[in-house]
Amino acid sequence: MEKHRCGWCLGDPLYEAYHDNEWGVPVKDDATLFEFLVLETFQAGLSWITILRKRENFRKAFDQFDYKKIANYSQTKIDILLQDSGIIRNKLKVNATVSNAQAFMEIQKEFGSFRNYIWGFVNGKPIKNKWVNYKDAPATTTLSDTICKDLKKRGFKFVGSTVIYAHMQATGMVNDHETNCFRYHEV
């Protein structure tokens, strides 16, 4: 018997594997939360499958998403990234990744971890929505608006409400799997 999956991932093995194994699973590890923040930032204006296909290239280019290293990137390193055809070569997004790494570490200092900060918005517990069709899920919510505003106040860039809601979905802060998806009850 074939598993029922959310409609957005159907037809591409990479998309389906991401859906089955990662999307919506609660992430409590700062390194992984940062990785998703970087990927969601680069996804702005593009399709998620484009980012997934380039994920390993991003991982190599950005030192395995090591935010401590990224926070100290020199202009030379940024220039090298802007020549890397394996990633999205958007100057504003590359620069935002560096400044976001710095702001990320400031949040860690203040809250003990980025996890404590970001999961505090949902009291440490995922919001479980009940979408029958993935198309009914919103692109933004009042909560993603609030988080977005707070992150921007803390110096983050390219973290609009849509990016933040996608981050919340990816990292399991919200469960937006379709109710008949086999992952809905698993995550």
PyMOL CGO cylinders between C-alpha atoms (Angstrom):
from pymol import cmd
from pymol.cgo import CYLINDER

trace = [
    CYLINDER, 0.00, 0.00, 0.00, 1.36, 3.38, -1.01, 0.3, 1, 1, 1, 1, 1, 1,
    CYLINDER, 1.36, 3.38, -1.01, 1.71, 6.06, 1.64, 0.3, 1, 1, 1, 1, 1, 1,
    CYLINDER, 1.71, 6.06, 1.64, -0.34, 9.22, 1.25, 0.3, 1, 1, 1, 1, 1, 1,
    CYLINDER, -0.34, 9.22, 1.25, 1.88, 12.30, 1.21, 0.3, 1, 1, 1, 1, 1, 1,
    CYLINDER, 1.88, 12.30, 1.21, 1.18, 16.01, 1.17, 0.3, 1, 1, 1, 1, 1, 1,
    CYLINDER, 1.18, 16.01, 1.17, 0.42, 17.12, -2.37, 0.3, 1, 1, 1, 1, 1, 1,
    CYLINDER, 0.42, 17.12, -2.37, 3.23, 19.67, -2.58, 0.3, 1, 1, 1, 1, 1, 1,
    CYLINDER, 3.23, 19.67, -2.58, 6.02, 17.07, -2.65, 0.3, 1, 1, 1, 1, 1, 1,
    CYLINDER, 6.02, 17.07, -2.65, 4.62, 14.54, -5.10, 0.3, 1, 1, 1, 1, 1, 1,
    CYLINDER, 4.62, 14.54, -5.10, 6.53, 13.42, -8.16, 0.3, 1, 1, 1, 1, 1, 1,
    CYLINDER, 6.53, 13.42, -8.16, 10.12, 14.23, -7.23, 0.3, 1, 1, 1, 1, 1, 1,
    CYLINDER, 10.12, 14.23, -7.23, 12.15, 11.69, -5.23, 0.3, 1, 1, 1, 1, 1, 1,
    CYLINDER, 12.15, 11.69, -5.23, 14.25, 14.41, -3.55, 0.3, 1, 1, 1, 1, 1, 1,
    CYLINDER, 14.25, 14.41, -3.55, 11.14, 16.35, -2.55, 0.3, 1, 1, 1, 1, 1, 1,
    CYLINDER, 11.14, 16.35, -2.55, 9.43, 13.20, -1.28, 0.3, 1, 1, 1, 1, 1, 1,
    CYLINDER, 9.43, 13.20, -1.28, 12.48, 12.16, 0.77, 0.3, 1, 1, 1, 1, 1, 1,
    CYLINDER, 12.48, 12.16, 0.77, 12.68, 15.64, 2.30, 0.3, 1, 1, 1, 1, 1, 1,
    CYLINDER, 12.68, 15.64, 2.30, 8.96, 15.50, 3.11, 0.3, 1, 1, 1, 1, 1, 1,
    CYLINDER, 8.96, 15.50, 3.11, 9.16, 11.99, 4.55, 0.3, 1, 1, 1, 1, 1, 1,
    CYLINDER, 9.16, 11.99, 4.55, 12.25, 12.52, 6.68, 0.3, 1, 1, 1, 1, 1, 1,
    CYLINDER, 12.25, 12.52, 6.68, 12.66, 16.17, 7.58, 0.3, 1, 1, 1, 1, 1, 1,
    CYLINDER, 12.66, 16.17, 7.58, 9.79, 18.54, 6.89, 0.3, 1, 1, 1, 1, 1, 1,
    CYLINDER, 9.79, 18.54, 6.89, 7.78, 19.26, 9.99, 0.3, 1, 1, 1, 1, 1, 1,
    CYLINDER, 7.78, 19.26, 9.99, 10.01, 17.28, 12.36, 0.3, 1, 1, 1, 1, 1, 1,
    CYLINDER, 10.01, 17.28, 12.36, 10.63, 19.42, 15.46, 0.3, 1, 1, 1, 1, 1, 1,
    CYLINDER, 10.63, 19.42, 15.46, 14.21, 20.73, 15.32, 0.3, 1, 1, 1, 1, 1, 1,
    CYLINDER, 14.21, 20.73, 15.32, 15.74, 21.69, 18.63, 0.3, 1, 1, 1, 1, 1, 1,
    CYLINDER, 15.74, 21.69, 18.63, 19.40, 21.83, 17.55, 0.3, 1, 1, 1, 1, 1, 1,
    CYLINDER, 19.40, 21.83, 17.55, 20.83, 25.31, 16.97, 0.3, 1, 1, 1, 1, 1, 1,
    CYLINDER, 20.83, 25.31, 16.97, 23.06, 24.22, 14.09, 0.3, 1, 1, 1, 1, 1, 1,
    CYLINDER, 23.06, 24.22, 14.09, 20.13, 22.71, 12.20, 0.3, 1, 1, 1, 1, 1, 1,
    CYLINDER, 20.13, 22.71, 12.20, 17.88, 25.67, 13.00, 0.3, 1, 1, 1, 1, 1, 1,
    CYLINDER, 17.88, 25.67, 13.00, 20.54, 27.93, 11.49, 0.3, 1, 1, 1, 1, 1, 1,
    CYLINDER, 20.54, 27.93, 11.49, 20.89, 25.71, 8.41, 0.3, 1, 1, 1, 1, 1, 1,
    CYLINDER, 20.89, 25.71, 8.41, 17.17, 25.96, 7.75, 0.3, 1, 1, 1, 1, 1, 1,
    CYLINDER, 17.17, 25.96, 7.75, 17.23, 29.70, 8.33, 0.3, 1, 1, 1, 1, 1, 1,
    CYLINDER, 17.23, 29.70, 8.33, 19.96, 30.05, 5.69, 0.3, 1, 1, 1, 1, 1, 1,
    CYLINDER, 19.96, 30.05, 5.69, 18.16, 27.81, 3.22, 0.3, 1, 1, 1, 1, 1, 1,
    CYLINDER, 18.16, 27.81, 3.22, 14.81, 29.54, 3.74, 0.3, 1, 1, 1, 1, 1, 1,
    CYLINDER, 14.81, 29.54, 3.74, 16.50, 32.90, 3.26, 0.3, 1, 1, 1, 1, 1, 1,
    CYLINDER, 16.50, 32.90, 3.26, 17.95, 31.81, -0.06, 0.3, 1, 1, 1, 1, 1, 1,
    CYLINDER, 17.95, 31.81, -0.06, 14.61, 30.29, -1.05, 0.3, 1, 1, 1, 1, 1, 1,
    CYLINDER, 14.61, 30.29, -1.05, 12.86, 33.68, -0.91, 0.3, 1, 1, 1, 1, 1, 1,
    CYLINDER, 12.86, 33.68, -0.91, 11.47, 34.26, -4.40, 0.3, 1, 1, 1, 1, 1, 1,
    CYLINDER, 11.47, 34.26, -4.40, 12.46, 30.78, -5.60, 0.3, 1, 1, 1, 1, 1, 1,
    CYLINDER, 12.46, 30.78, -5.60, 11.02, 27.29, -5.34, 0.3, 1, 1, 1, 1, 1, 1,
    CYLINDER, 11.02, 27.29, -5.34, 12.03, 25.09, -2.43, 0.3, 1, 1, 1, 1, 1, 1,
    CYLINDER, 12.03, 25.09, -2.43, 13.02, 22.26, -4.79, 0.3, 1, 1, 1, 1, 1, 1,
    CYLINDER, 13.02, 22.26, -4.79, 15.63, 24.58, -6.32, 0.3, 1, 1, 1, 1, 1, 1,
    CYLINDER, 15.63, 24.58, -6.32, 17.17, 25.02, -2.88, 0.3, 1, 1, 1, 1, 1, 1,
    CYLINDER, 17.17, 25.02, -2.88, 16.97, 21.32, -2.06, 0.3, 1, 1, 1, 1, 1, 1,
    CYLINDER, 16.97, 21.32, -2.06, 18.83, 20.48, -5.26, 0.3, 1, 1, 1, 1, 1, 1,
    CYLINDER, 18.83, 20.48, -5.26, 21.59, 22.90, -4.27, 0.3, 1, 1, 1, 1, 1, 1,
    CYLINDER, 21.59, 22.90, -4.27, 21.61, 22.03, -0.56, 0.3, 1, 1, 1, 1, 1, 1,
    CYLINDER, 21.61, 22.03, -0.56, 24.87, 20.08, -0.63, 0.3, 1, 1, 1, 1, 1, 1,
    CYLINDER, 24.87, 20.08, -0.63, 26.51, 22.89, -2.59, 0.3, 1, 1, 1, 1, 1, 1,
    CYLINDER, 26.51, 22.89, -2.59, 25.32, 25.36, 0.05, 0.3, 1, 1, 1, 1, 1, 1,
    CYLINDER, 25.32, 25.36, 0.05, 26.65, 23.06, 2.77, 0.3, 1, 1, 1, 1, 1, 1,
    CYLINDER, 26.65, 23.06, 2.77, 30.12, 23.00, 1.19, 0.3, 1, 1, 1, 1, 1, 1,
    CYLINDER, 30.12, 23.00, 1.19, 30.18, 26.69, 0.31, 0.3, 1, 1, 1, 1, 1, 1,
    CYLINDER, 30.18, 26.69, 0.31, 29.04, 27.79, 3.78, 0.3, 1, 1, 1, 1, 1, 1,
    CYLINDER, 29.04, 27.79, 3.78, 31.35, 25.57, 5.86, 0.3, 1, 1, 1, 1, 1, 1,
    CYLINDER, 31.35, 25.57, 5.86, 28.64, 23.03, 6.78, 0.3, 1, 1, 1, 1, 1, 1,
    CYLINDER, 28.64, 23.03, 6.78, 26.44, 25.96, 7.92, 0.3, 1, 1, 1, 1, 1, 1,
    CYLINDER, 26.44, 25.96, 7.92, 28.83, 26.65, 10.81, 0.3, 1, 1, 1, 1, 1, 1,
    CYLINDER, 28.83, 26.65, 10.81, 27.42, 29.98, 12.00, 0.3, 1, 1, 1, 1, 1, 1,
    CYLINDER, 27.42, 29.98, 12.00, 30.55, 30.74, 14.05, 0.3, 1, 1, 1, 1, 1, 1,
    CYLINDER, 30.55, 30.74, 14.05, 32.68, 30.59, 10.91, 0.3, 1, 1, 1, 1, 1, 1,
    CYLINDER, 32.68, 30.59, 10.91, 30.09, 32.36, 8.76, 0.3, 1, 1, 1, 1, 1, 1,
    CYLINDER, 30.09, 32.36, 8.76, 29.85, 35.25, 11.24, 0.3, 1, 1, 1, 1, 1, 1,
    CYLINDER, 29.85, 35.25, 11.24, 33.54, 35.94, 10.60, 0.3, 1, 1, 1, 1, 1, 1,
    CYLINDER, 33.54, 35.94, 10.60, 33.56, 35.73, 6.81, 0.3, 1, 1, 1, 1, 1, 1,
    CYLINDER, 33.56, 35.73, 6.81, 35.81, 38.27, 5.17, 0.3, 1, 1, 1, 1, 1, 1,
    CYLINDER, 35.81, 38.27, 5.17, 34.94, 40.22, 2.07, 0.3, 1, 1, 1, 1, 1, 1,
    CYLINDER, 34.94, 40.22, 2.07, 37.27, 37.86, 0.17, 0.3, 1, 1, 1, 1, 1, 1,
    CYLINDER, 37.27, 37.86, 0.17, 35.22, 34.84, 1.27, 0.3, 1, 1, 1, 1, 1, 1,
    CYLINDER, 35.22, 34.84, 1.27, 31.99, 36.66, 0.34, 0.3, 1, 1, 1, 1, 1, 1,
    CYLINDER, 31.99, 36.66, 0.34, 33.43, 37.43, -3.10, 0.3, 1, 1, 1, 1, 1, 1,
    CYLINDER, 33.43, 37.43, -3.10, 34.32, 33.75, -3.55, 0.3, 1, 1, 1, 1, 1, 1,
    CYLINDER, 34.32, 33.75, -3.55, 30.75, 32.76, -2.62, 0.3, 1, 1, 1, 1, 1, 1,
    CYLINDER, 30.75, 32.76, -2.62, 29.38, 35.22, -5.17, 0.3, 1, 1, 1, 1, 1, 1,
    CYLINDER, 29.38, 35.22, -5.17, 31.35, 33.38, -7.87, 0.3, 1, 1, 1, 1, 1, 1,
    CYLINDER, 31.35, 33.38, -7.87, 30.13, 29.92, -6.78, 0.3, 1, 1, 1, 1, 1, 1,
    CYLINDER, 30.13, 29.92, -6.78, 27.71, 28.65, -9.44, 0.3, 1, 1, 1, 1, 1, 1,
    CYLINDER, 27.71, 28.65, -9.44, 26.62, 25.83, -7.14, 0.3, 1, 1, 1, 1, 1, 1,
    CYLINDER, 26.62, 25.83, -7.14, 24.65, 28.21, -4.92, 0.3, 1, 1, 1, 1, 1, 1,
    CYLINDER, 24.65, 28.21, -4.92, 22.29, 31.13, -5.44, 0.3, 1, 1, 1, 1, 1, 1,
    CYLINDER, 22.29, 31.13, -5.44, 24.65, 34.03, -6.12, 0.3, 1, 1, 1, 1, 1, 1,
    CYLINDER, 24.65, 34.03, -6.12, 22.58, 36.82, -4.67, 0.3, 1, 1, 1, 1, 1, 1,
    CYLINDER, 22.58, 36.82, -4.67, 24.79, 39.45, -3.04, 0.3, 1, 1, 1, 1, 1, 1,
    CYLINDER, 24.79, 39.45, -3.04, 22.10, 40.62, -0.61, 0.3, 1, 1, 1, 1, 1, 1,
    CYLINDER, 22.10, 40.62, -0.61, 21.33, 37.06, 0.52, 0.3, 1, 1, 1, 1, 1, 1,
    CYLINDER, 21.33, 37.06, 0.52, 25.00, 36.13, 0.93, 0.3, 1, 1, 1, 1, 1, 1,
    CYLINDER, 25.00, 36.13, 0.93, 25.66, 39.27, 2.97, 0.3, 1, 1, 1, 1, 1, 1,
    CYLINDER, 25.66, 39.27, 2.97, 22.49, 38.62, 4.98, 0.3, 1, 1, 1, 1, 1, 1,
    CYLINDER, 22.49, 38.62, 4.98, 23.74, 35.13, 5.82, 0.3, 1, 1, 1, 1, 1, 1,
    CYLINDER, 23.74, 35.13, 5.82, 26.88, 36.64, 7.38, 0.3, 1, 1, 1, 1, 1, 1,
    CYLINDER, 26.88, 36.64, 7.38, 25.02, 39.29, 9.36, 0.3, 1, 1, 1, 1, 1, 1,
    CYLINDER, 25.02, 39.29, 9.36, 22.33, 36.77, 10.35, 0.3, 1, 1, 1, 1, 1, 1,
    CYLINDER, 22.33, 36.77, 10.35, 25.03, 34.46, 11.74, 0.3, 1, 1, 1, 1, 1, 1,
    CYLINDER, 25.03, 34.46, 11.74, 26.24, 37.33, 13.90, 0.3, 1, 1, 1, 1, 1, 1,
    CYLINDER, 26.24, 37.33, 13.90, 22.71, 38.15, 15.07, 0.3, 1, 1, 1, 1, 1, 1,
    CYLINDER, 22.71, 38.15, 15.07, 22.06, 34.43, 15.66, 0.3, 1, 1, 1, 1, 1, 1,
    CYLINDER, 22.06, 34.43, 15.66, 24.97, 34.31, 18.11, 0.3, 1, 1, 1, 1, 1, 1,
    CYLINDER, 24.97, 34.31, 18.11, 23.72, 37.43, 19.88, 0.3, 1, 1, 1, 1, 1, 1,
    CYLINDER, 23.72, 37.43, 19.88, 20.41, 35.65, 20.46, 0.3, 1, 1, 1, 1, 1, 1,
    CYLINDER, 20.41, 35.65, 20.46, 22.30, 32.64, 21.80, 0.3, 1, 1, 1, 1, 1, 1,
    CYLINDER, 22.30, 32.64, 21.80, 24.08, 34.90, 24.29, 0.3, 1, 1, 1, 1, 1, 1,
    CYLINDER, 24.08, 34.90, 24.29, 20.81, 36.45, 25.43, 0.3, 1, 1, 1, 1, 1, 1,
    CYLINDER, 20.81, 36.45, 25.43, 18.64, 33.32, 25.58, 0.3, 1, 1, 1, 1, 1, 1,
    CYLINDER, 18.64, 33.32, 25.58, 21.21, 30.56, 26.11, 0.3, 1, 1, 1, 1, 1, 1,
    CYLINDER, 21.21, 30.56, 26.11, 20.42, 29.11, 22.68, 0.3, 1, 1, 1, 1, 1, 1,
    CYLINDER, 20.42, 29.11, 22.68, 18.58, 30.05, 19.52, 0.3, 1, 1, 1, 1, 1, 1,
    CYLINDER, 18.58, 30.05, 19.52, 16.28, 27.12, 20.28, 0.3, 1, 1, 1, 1, 1, 1,
    CYLINDER, 16.28, 27.12, 20.28, 15.17, 28.73, 23.54, 0.3, 1, 1, 1, 1, 1, 1,
    CYLINDER, 15.17, 28.73, 23.54, 14.43, 31.96, 21.68, 0.3, 1, 1, 1, 1, 1, 1,
    CYLINDER, 14.43, 31.96, 21.68, 12.57, 30.63, 18.63, 0.3, 1, 1, 1, 1, 1, 1,
    CYLINDER, 12.57, 30.63, 18.63, 10.68, 27.82, 20.37, 0.3, 1, 1, 1, 1, 1, 1,
    CYLINDER, 10.68, 27.82, 20.37, 9.66, 30.27, 23.08, 0.3, 1, 1, 1, 1, 1, 1,
    CYLINDER, 9.66, 30.27, 23.08, 7.22, 31.75, 20.58, 0.3, 1, 1, 1, 1, 1, 1,
    CYLINDER, 7.22, 31.75, 20.58, 5.24, 28.48, 20.67, 0.3, 1, 1, 1, 1, 1, 1,
    CYLINDER, 5.24, 28.48, 20.67, 5.91, 27.68, 24.33, 0.3, 1, 1, 1, 1, 1, 1,
    CYLINDER, 5.91, 27.68, 24.33, 8.21, 24.84, 23.26, 0.3, 1, 1, 1, 1, 1, 1,
    CYLINDER, 8.21, 24.84, 23.26, 5.39, 22.86, 21.67, 0.3, 1, 1, 1, 1, 1, 1,
    CYLINDER, 5.39, 22.86, 21.67, 4.48, 22.53, 17.96, 0.3, 1, 1, 1, 1, 1, 1,
    CYLINDER, 4.48, 22.53, 17.96, 1.23, 24.05, 16.74, 0.3, 1, 1, 1, 1, 1, 1,
    CYLINDER, 1.23, 24.05, 16.74, -0.77, 21.25, 15.11, 0.3, 1, 1, 1, 1, 1, 1,
    CYLINDER, -0.77, 21.25, 15.11, -2.89, 22.57, 12.26, 0.3, 1, 1, 1, 1, 1, 1,
    CYLINDER, -2.89, 22.57, 12.26, -5.57, 20.57, 10.47, 0.3, 1, 1, 1, 1, 1, 1,
    CYLINDER, -5.57, 20.57, 10.47, -5.24, 21.19, 6.75, 0.3, 1, 1, 1, 1, 1, 1,
    CYLINDER, -5.24, 21.19, 6.75, -7.01, 18.73, 4.47, 0.3, 1, 1, 1, 1, 1, 1,
    CYLINDER, -7.01, 18.73, 4.47, -5.23, 20.26, 1.47, 0.3, 1, 1, 1, 1, 1, 1,
    CYLINDER, -5.23, 20.26, 1.47, -1.76, 21.80, 1.71, 0.3, 1, 1, 1, 1, 1, 1,
    CYLINDER, -1.76, 21.80, 1.71, -3.01, 24.70, -0.43, 0.3, 1, 1, 1, 1, 1, 1,
    CYLINDER, -3.01, 24.70, -0.43, -5.18, 25.80, 2.52, 0.3, 1, 1, 1, 1, 1, 1,
    CYLINDER, -5.18, 25.80, 2.52, -2.14, 26.44, 4.72, 0.3, 1, 1, 1, 1, 1, 1,
    CYLINDER, -2.14, 26.44, 4.72, -1.29, 30.15, 4.94, 0.3, 1, 1, 1, 1, 1, 1,
    CYLINDER, -1.29, 30.15, 4.94, 1.95, 31.70, 3.71, 0.3, 1, 1, 1, 1, 1, 1,
    CYLINDER, 1.95, 31.70, 3.71, 2.11, 33.85, 6.85, 0.3, 1, 1, 1, 1, 1, 1,
    CYLINDER, 2.11, 33.85, 6.85, 0.40, 34.08, 10.21, 0.3, 1, 1, 1, 1, 1, 1,
    CYLINDER, 0.40, 34.08, 10.21, 0.16, 36.62, 12.98, 0.3, 1, 1, 1, 1, 1, 1,
    CYLINDER, 0.16, 36.62, 12.98, 2.83, 34.61, 14.80, 0.3, 1, 1, 1, 1, 1, 1,
    CYLINDER, 2.83, 34.61, 14.80, 5.23, 34.59, 11.83, 0.3, 1, 1, 1, 1, 1, 1,
    CYLINDER, 5.23, 34.59, 11.83, 4.66, 38.36, 11.57, 0.3, 1, 1, 1, 1, 1, 1,
    CYLINDER, 4.66, 38.36, 11.57, 5.61, 38.74, 15.24, 0.3, 1, 1, 1, 1, 1, 1,
    CYLINDER, 5.61, 38.74, 15.24, 8.73, 36.58, 14.95, 0.3, 1, 1, 1, 1, 1, 1,
    CYLINDER, 8.73, 36.58, 14.95, 9.75, 38.36, 11.75, 0.3, 1, 1, 1, 1, 1, 1,
    CYLINDER, 9.75, 38.36, 11.75, 9.48, 41.78, 13.40, 0.3, 1, 1, 1, 1, 1, 1,
    CYLINDER, 9.48, 41.78, 13.40, 11.47, 40.65, 16.40, 0.3, 1, 1, 1, 1, 1, 1,
    CYLINDER, 11.47, 40.65, 16.40, 14.23, 39.09, 14.27, 0.3, 1, 1, 1, 1, 1, 1,
    CYLINDER, 14.23, 39.09, 14.27, 14.49, 42.25, 12.18, 0.3, 1, 1, 1, 1, 1, 1,
    CYLINDER, 14.49, 42.25, 12.18, 14.70, 44.32, 15.35, 0.3, 1, 1, 1, 1, 1, 1,
    CYLINDER, 14.70, 44.32, 15.35, 17.63, 42.09, 16.33, 0.3, 1, 1, 1, 1, 1, 1,
    CYLINDER, 17.63, 42.09, 16.33, 19.43, 42.75, 13.05, 0.3, 1, 1, 1, 1, 1, 1,
    CYLINDER, 19.43, 42.75, 13.05, 18.32, 39.85, 10.86, 0.3, 1, 1, 1, 1, 1, 1,
    CYLINDER, 18.32, 39.85, 10.86, 17.85, 40.42, 7.14, 0.3, 1, 1, 1, 1, 1, 1,
    CYLINDER, 17.85, 40.42, 7.14, 15.78, 38.55, 4.52, 0.3, 1, 1, 1, 1, 1, 1,
    CYLINDER, 15.78, 38.55, 4.52, 13.51, 37.16, 7.22, 0.3, 1, 1, 1, 1, 1, 1,
    CYLINDER, 13.51, 37.16, 7.22, 10.11, 38.28, 6.00, 0.3, 1, 1, 1, 1, 1, 1,
    CYLINDER, 10.11, 38.28, 6.00, 7.01, 36.70, 7.43, 0.3, 1, 1, 1, 1, 1, 1,
    CYLINDER, 7.01, 36.70, 7.43, 6.76, 34.18, 4.57, 0.3, 1, 1, 1, 1, 1, 1,
    CYLINDER, 6.76, 34.18, 4.57, 10.37, 33.06, 5.13, 0.3, 1, 1, 1, 1, 1, 1,
    CYLINDER, 10.37, 33.06, 5.13, 9.71, 32.72, 8.84, 0.3, 1, 1, 1, 1, 1, 1,
    CYLINDER, 9.71, 32.72, 8.84, 6.50, 30.73, 8.36, 0.3, 1, 1, 1, 1, 1, 1,
    CYLINDER, 6.50, 30.73, 8.36, 8.31, 28.38, 5.97, 0.3, 1, 1, 1, 1, 1, 1,
    CYLINDER, 8.31, 28.38, 5.97, 11.05, 28.03, 8.62, 0.3, 1, 1, 1, 1, 1, 1,
    CYLINDER, 11.05, 28.03, 8.62, 8.40, 27.24, 11.23, 0.3, 1, 1, 1, 1, 1, 1,
    CYLINDER, 8.40, 27.24, 11.23, 6.94, 24.54, 8.95, 0.3, 1, 1, 1, 1, 1, 1,
    CYLINDER, 6.94, 24.54, 8.95, 10.32, 23.04, 8.07, 0.3, 1, 1, 1, 1, 1, 1,
    CYLINDER, 10.32, 23.04, 8.07, 11.52, 22.91, 11.68, 0.3, 1, 1, 1, 1, 1, 1,
    CYLINDER, 11.52, 22.91, 11.68, 8.30, 21.54, 13.12, 0.3, 1, 1, 1, 1, 1, 1,
    CYLINDER, 8.30, 21.54, 13.12, 7.19, 24.60, 15.04, 0.3, 1, 1, 1, 1, 1, 1,
    CYLINDER, 7.19, 24.60, 15.04, 3.95, 24.10, 13.14, 0.3, 1, 1, 1, 1, 1, 1,
    CYLINDER, 3.95, 24.10, 13.14, 2.66, 20.82, 11.79, 0.3, 1, 1, 1, 1, 1, 1,
    CYLINDER, 2.66, 20.82, 11.79, 1.21, 21.67, 8.39, 0.3, 1, 1, 1, 1, 1, 1,
    CYLINDER, 1.21, 21.67, 8.39, 1.15, 18.15, 7.00, 0.3, 1, 1, 1, 1, 1, 1,
    CYLINDER, 1.15, 18.15, 7.00, -2.20, 17.36, 5.42, 0.3, 1, 1, 1, 1, 1, 1,
    CYLINDER, -2.20, 17.36, 5.42, -4.37, 15.51, 7.92, 0.3, 1, 1, 1, 1, 1, 1,
    CYLINDER, -4.37, 15.51, 7.92, -4.43, 12.39, 5.74, 0.3, 1, 1, 1, 1, 1, 1,
    CYLINDER, -4.43, 12.39, 5.74, -0.64, 12.44, 5.18, 0.3, 1, 1, 1, 1, 1, 1,
    CYLINDER, -0.64, 12.44, 5.18, 1.16, 9.54, 6.84, 0.3, 1, 1, 1, 1, 1, 1,
    CYLINDER, 1.16, 9.54, 6.84, 3.50, 12.05, 8.53, 0.3, 1, 1, 1, 1, 1, 1,
    CYLINDER, 3.50, 12.05, 8.53, 0.73, 14.10, 10.16, 0.3, 1, 1, 1, 1, 1, 1,
    CYLINDER, 0.73, 14.10, 10.16, 0.49, 11.94, 13.29, 0.3, 1, 1, 1, 1, 1, 1,
    CYLINDER, 0.49, 11.94, 13.29, 4.15, 10.94, 13.25, 0.3, 1, 1, 1, 1, 1, 1,
    CYLINDER, 4.15, 10.94, 13.25, 5.47, 14.47, 13.79, 0.3, 1, 1, 1, 1, 1, 1,
]
cmd.load_cgo(trace, "trace")
